[in-house]
Amino acid sequence: MYRKITRFLEEWKNSAYRKPLIVQGTRQVGKTYSILEFGRNHYENVAYFNFERNKKLKEVFDDDISPDYLIPLLSHILGQTIVKEKTLIVFDEVQICERALTSLKYFCEEAPEYHIIVAGSLLGVAVNREEFSFPVGKVDMKTMYPMDIEEFLIAMGQEDLTKKIRNCYKSESPMPSVLHDSAMQCYRQYLVVGGMPECVLQFAQTGDYILIRNIQTTILANYLDDMSKYNQQNEIKKTRLTYNNITVQLSKKNTRFQYKLIKLGGRAREFENAIEWLCLSGIVSQVHKVERPHKPLDNNKDIDAFKIYVSDLGLLCAKKELVAGDVLYMSDALEYFKGGMSENYVNLHLTMNGYTTYYWESDRGAEVDFVIQCDGEIIPVEVKSADNTQAKSLKVYIETYKPKYAVKLSAKNFGFSDGKKIIPLYAVFVL
């Protein structure tokens, strides 16, 4: 299946300033597959080493981690010659071997002619440990996410539809109603299936939501296992409790995160380490409130007020045990969860596109779902799960701060009105 990271990898390979590359992301987002597929298509051979499968591989890095020592040894283990610029070296699940990650510094300084990519599912957690020697300034970094809705549409054989979406966005003209309805249906399918490649592939082949749910349940179980395997003993229970509660809080009318909803009398000092672990692992992301939407946004954030969103919509639906039909037809039974689900979807896509997201709230309770910096401008982004045209909070923001324009994402067709770009939810990838 087509993945956008391929373009990034091609640019990395051809760059005169190329350094060893670290690809990080949660489990099952397709890191290994994408890297190996890229290697097969752009190199004469791939030297692949997995530290999780081969426990003894870690011993190779116990003594000397210079390239002159490692390359002959790794070639011997693999049974093939590693050739400069013609072999792609891949270290997978590198978080298991700290010295393998440290060795990248020496590959950068002493042997830049070797092309090397390392991947890890919990690198954010690993490098946060005090004993971890991270090769600061000696590596390139790329975070990989689940498939976005454009990749999902292409996998579903709808590449022409993605081109039409981009054209309508550029021209600010509405989609033909039949295509708009079809794209909205695909958006709702994406909410159920999510962007985990195995789920998307199976859905493209079978259209079976029950089969997809079984895969999602397995992935969720793996996440819980990681919370035990790669966490401090006294934090395991709190991390699981926090993670389980995040989806509950997304079901509330006010999706701002509240510690007291995790546990009666819960406080920040009790759960902040658990939240940090979940964020570093990539399983969730934290969106802070910005008190004044002025540059730089990070200087104006309220560190005590935030929302938390999960990394994949399909996993969110699976965790809440939602029936596919309720999401596909946006059942009234979902009540406030529709709003939280749409917010989560938009935040994920804005993050994939490189934005750091914040939300804004006035003293009187007006709230704009997201505030981003785009082309030097501070832009408010309002999200509606249906075609509701009421956006009172966005109006308050516009009157107060007078942005160059605002963005409203909903089930409505493309358009531009009163300084607002009206964009359908299925088109969020164009931002």
PyMOL commands that set and color helices and strands:
alter all, ss='L'
color gray80, all
select helices_A, chain A and resi 5-14+31-42+55-61+67-78+94-96+98-102+104-110+123-126+149-155+159-171+177-193+197-206+209-229+233-249+259-261+268-281+297-300+313-319+324-328+332-334+337-352+392-401+425-430
alter helices_A, ss='H'
color red, helices_A
select strands_A, chain A and resi 21-24+45-50+87-92+115-120+140-143+284-290+301-310+358-361+367-374+377-383+406-410+415-417+420-424
alter strands_A, ss='S'
color yellow, strands_A
deselect
rebuild
show_as cartoon
